[in-house]
Amino acid sequence: MTEIAGKAAVVTGGGSGIGMGLAKELARRGARVAVTDIQHEKAEAVATAIRDAGGEAVALHCDVCERVSISTMRDAAVAALGPVQLVFANAGATSFTHLTDMSDEDVDWIIQVNLMGVMNTTRAFLPGMIAAGGGHVCATASMAGLLPGWMPVHVPYSAAKMGIIGMMMNLAIEMKPQNVFTTSYCPGGVASGMKANNGTYRPQKFGGPEPVAEVQFAGGDKTHASMPFYRPEDIAPIVLNAVKNNRPFVFDHAEQRALFAQTYAAVVEACYDDLDKWSLENGIPAANPYGADLID
Ligand SMILES: NC(=O)c1ccc[n+]([C@@H]2O[C@H](COP(=O)([O-])OP(=O)(O)OC[C@H]3O[C@@H](n4cnc5c(N)ncnc54)[C@H](O)[C@@H]3O)[C@@H](O)[C@H]2O)c1
């Protein structure tokens, strides 16, 4: 079980949407919260709202694409709140542009924020977490990572989000002796600032701010037109309950279960049918006598 009350927590991308909901719920449950964001004024507004409600919070600027920015933020968070044992690597950005229309900078930005941002944040906080006796990393992935067919026109985004899931699952094994747990949170439609703000704050090194793209789905997709978007404050308690219970995954749309089951059943069938057929006809390959090493 991961205790939340009395712990210091960091939320990246905490100035808006899901991160804002998580920061407020963490404070409501008695954590001291560093609300961090590339849009500092938004982080400041959330931290102020938490303090006004009687909670403890500081606002810190942080660009998760920049390692120095993260280590500066980490040092400030620890100085203000004490050892950080709860990390919510949540900052993310999306793009509704076809891969063939994306520039190198467009692709780099999506991968850097969504994948390397989580990697950079996790690495910066792990040593302190271990020294403090353990902790929890909750990364905001996406249903677009777990079910890449769920959100069309999201190639680099899906790649990054699936990467986060791999990172969290592997990290959990490595960190078990250190009492550090991980959760991959896969939102499946939460009302947020993403559609309106996304791209307006894109850093210069990735091409600078860009106009908000029209949301277009391939093939007149109907799933998304009727998809419910939940509110961050209604979702945050579900995510924090999963963190408390050390769950490796948490989802927020119960109705996506069917697509999840279909997707993975199809993967298993397609892959193992072929393998079973091959093995029946050709037998199972002989094991290399030297194990993993190739020795002539
Ligand atoms: N809203 C959804 O339906 C949905 C679905 C799947 C995944 N997600 C994921 O949820 C997370 C939160 O997004 P949201 O929907 O709340 O959108 P949002 O735009 O409301 O919040 C994202 C926050 O991240 C911040 N951010 C962006 N780039 C940053 C950077 N380089 N460094 C630090 N902060 C940065 C933004 O300033 C913003 O405040 C993202 O990782 C997103 O990919 C959201």
The ligand as an SDF file (V2000), in Angstrom:
LIG
                    3D

 44 48  0  0  0  0  0  0  0  0999 V2000
   -7.3300   14.3080  -21.7700 N   0  0  0  0  0  0  0  0  0  0  0  0
   -7.3510   13.0810  -22.2630 C   0  0  0  0  0  0  0  0  0  0  0  0
   -8.3940   12.5580  -22.6950 O   0  0  0  0  0  0  0  0  0  0  0  0
   -6.0890   12.2880  -22.3270 C   0  0  0  0  0  0  0  0  0  0  0  0
   -6.1310   11.0100  -22.9030 C   0  0  0  0  0  0  0  0  0  0  0  0
   -4.9900   10.2420  -22.9170 C   0  0  0  0  0  0  0  0  0  0  0  0
   -3.8260   10.7320  -22.3520 C   0  0  0  0  0  0  0  0  0  0  0  0
   -3.7970   11.9860  -21.8150 N   0  0  0  0  0  0  0  0  0  0  0  0
   -2.5400   12.4380  -21.2000 C   0  0  0  0  0  0  0  0  0  0  0  0
   -2.8210   13.0870  -19.9780 O   0  0  0  0  0  0  0  0  0  0  0  0
   -1.7420   13.9720  -19.6590 C   0  0  0  0  0  0  0  0  0  0  0  0
   -2.3070   15.2970  -19.2140 C   0  0  0  0  0  0  0  0  0  0  0  0
   -2.9310   15.9280  -20.3300 O   0  0  0  0  0  0  0  0  0  0  0  0
   -4.3140   16.7030  -20.2190 P   0  0  0  0  0  0  0  0  0  0  0  0
   -5.2900   15.9690  -21.0530 O   0  0  0  0  0  0  0  0  0  0  0  0
   -4.6350   17.0010  -18.8250 O   0  0  0  0  0  0  0  0  0  0  0  0
   -3.9720   18.0410  -21.0630 O   0  0  0  0  0  0  0  0  0  0  0  0
   -3.6560   19.5370  -20.5870 P   0  0  0  0  0  0  0  0  0  0  0  0
   -3.1930   20.2650  -21.8100 O   0  0  0  0  0  0  0  0  0  0  0  0
   -4.8480   20.1050  -19.8820 O   0  0  0  0  0  0  0  0  0  0  0  0
   -2.4720   19.3780  -19.5570 O   0  0  0  0  0  0  0  0  0  0  0  0
   -1.1410   19.0830  -19.9580 C   0  0  0  0  0  0  0  0  0  0  0  0
   -0.2050   19.9690  -19.1590 C   0  0  0  0  0  0  0  0  0  0  0  0
    1.1360   19.5600  -19.4760 O   0  0  0  0  0  0  0  0  0  0  0  0
    1.9120   20.7510  -19.5870 C   0  0  0  0  0  0  0  0  0  0  0  0
    3.0950   20.5040  -20.4110 N   0  0  0  0  0  0  0  0  0  0  0  0
    3.1520   20.3020  -21.7450 C   0  0  0  0  0  0  0  0  0  0  0  0
    4.4230   20.1900  -22.1530 N   0  0  0  0  0  0  0  0  0  0  0  0
    5.1890   20.2910  -21.0410 C   0  0  0  0  0  0  0  0  0  0  0  0
    6.5750   20.2440  -20.8050 C   0  0  0  0  0  0  0  0  0  0  0  0
    7.4530   20.0890  -21.8040 N   0  0  0  0  0  0  0  0  0  0  0  0
    7.0130   20.3500  -19.5460 N   0  0  0  0  0  0  0  0  0  0  0  0
    6.1450   20.5310  -18.5140 C   0  0  0  0  0  0  0  0  0  0  0  0
    4.8210   20.6330  -18.6720 N   0  0  0  0  0  0  0  0  0  0  0  0
    4.3430   20.5060  -19.9230 C   0  0  0  0  0  0  0  0  0  0  0  0
    0.9860   21.7630  -20.2240 C   0  0  0  0  0  0  0  0  0  0  0  0
    1.4250   23.0880  -20.0110 O   0  0  0  0  0  0  0  0  0  0  0  0
   -0.3460   21.4400  -19.5500 C   0  0  0  0  0  0  0  0  0  0  0  0
   -0.5290   22.2400  -18.3910 O   0  0  0  0  0  0  0  0  0  0  0  0
   -0.8710   14.0200  -20.9140 C   0  0  0  0  0  0  0  0  0  0  0  0
    0.2580   13.1990  -20.7310 O   0  0  0  0  0  0  0  0  0  0  0  0
   -1.7640   13.4640  -21.9860 C   0  0  0  0  0  0  0  0  0  0  0  0
   -1.0310   12.8970  -23.0480 O   0  0  0  0  0  0  0  0  0  0  0  0
   -4.9030   12.7580  -21.7860 C   0  0  0  0  0  0  0  0  0  0  0  0
  1  2  1  0
  2  3  2  0
  2  4  1  0
  4  5  1  0
  4 44  2  0
  5  6  2  0
  6  7  1  0
  7  8  2  0
  8  9  1  0
  8 44  1  0
  9 10  1  0
  9 42  1  0
 10 11  1  0
 11 12  1  0
 11 40  1  0
 12 13  1  0
 13 14  1  0
 14 15  2  0
 14 16  1  0
 14 17  1  0
 17 18  1  0
 18 19  2  0
 18 20  1  0
 18 21  1  0
 21 22  1  0
 22 23  1  0
 23 24  1  0
 23 38  1  0
 24 25  1  0
 25 26  1  0
 25 36  1  0
 26 27  1  0
 26 35  1  0
 27 28  2  0
 28 29  1  0
 29 30  1  0
 29 35  2  0
 30 31  1  0
 30 32  2  0
 32 33  1  0
 33 34  2  0
 34 35  1  0
 36 37  1  0
 36 38  1  0
 38 39  1  0
 40 41  1  0
 40 42  1  0
 42 43  1  0
M  CHG  2   8   1  16  -1
M  END
$$$$
